[in-house]
Amino acid sequence: MNSNTFQIPINPTTGQYDVLPFGVSLEDYMADGTNSYYIKAFTKVISPYFRPGTLSRSECDRIAMGLLSMLVDTVDLYFLKFSARFLTPEDFEEVITERNIVHTCGYPLCAQVPKNANGQYKIEYKYKGFKIMHPYLTKYCSREHAHAAMFFQKQLSQEPIFLRSDITFLPYGKSTYESHVASLEELQYLATTHGMSLHQAAQYFAVNAIKAARDTAQESTTNEQKQTAEDEELAKLADKLSFTSINERNPNETNMDDLAGIDEELIGNPNVIEGYVTKN
C-alpha cells in the first residue's frame, strides 16, 4: 500500500535499492529532516530489517519489544506518529498500561504523573461538599491528554503488523500509516492559526494529507489513476477521522477536572472528543 506513494530508486548497475545518498546515515534517512532523536534511536531497532516488503511475525515481535520500551518514556510527536506503522489499537492500550505501571500519564507525549495514580477513585472532602476524582485520571494527568490519547488510538490501523508493507524501509512521512494520522494537538493548532473549528481542521488535514500522498506518487502513474487513488484514500481518511464527534467548548469554561460533584466517564460516549472554540 505504501510503496506506491514513494519512488524507490534502483541502481541500474547493481540492481539493488539505491536509497541512501552519499554521506547520509540510515538514522538521518529515516528521520527525513525531522531531526527526531527518537526516530533516530529507534532506527537501531529496525535497521536489521531495512528492506522493502513485509516482515515476518517473529521480526514484528522483536520490533514491538523495542518500540514498547521507547514509548514507556516520553517521546516527541514525530516519533509518536512514526510508531503508528507498528501499532494496532490493542498495542497502544498496552503502551498506556506500561506507562501507568511506572506512574506516568498514558499519553506518550506527556511526562506528568496521573492525578489519581493511587486508586480508581479518590474522595476529597471539603466544607459543604466533596470532590470525586474522575476515573480516567488513574491513567492520565488530565482530561485533555485522555482525549488526545484516545484520538490517536482510534486512528491506528487494525491491520496486522506483519501484513504492512515497507514499514521498516520508507523514511518518515512517506508511509500513510503516519501521514494519515492526526494528533489532537495538530488539529487544535490548525484550528487556532486558521480560525477554524476542529471539524474544519480535521477536513483540512485529510485533504492535505491526500494531496501530499498524490504529489509523491510514482511518475509512471497516470493522472486518472492518481485521481482515483486520491479519491479512494480521501474517503478512507475522512471515514477514519469521522469515527468520533468533536465537541466544541468555550475555552473560558471551568476545566472538568476541577469540578466538584458526581464523577463521570469521558462525557458518557467514549467516541466523543472535547475540543475548544477558537478565538478570532
Buried (B, 14 or more C-beta within 10 A) or exposed (E): BBBBBBBBEEEEEEEEBEBEEEEEEBBBBBBBEBEBBBBBBBBEBBEEBBEBEBBEEEBBEBBBEBBBEBBBEBBBBBBBBBBBBBBBBEBBBBBBEBBBEEEBBBBBBBEBEBBBBEEEEBEEEEEEEEBBBBBBBBBBBBBBBBBBBBBBBBBBBEEEBBEBBBBBBBBBBBBBBBBBBBBBBBBBEBBEEEEBBBBBBBBBBBBEBBEBBBEBBEEEBEEEEBEEBBEEBBEBBBEBBEEBEBBEEEEEEEEBBEEEEEBEEBBEEEEBBBBBBBEE
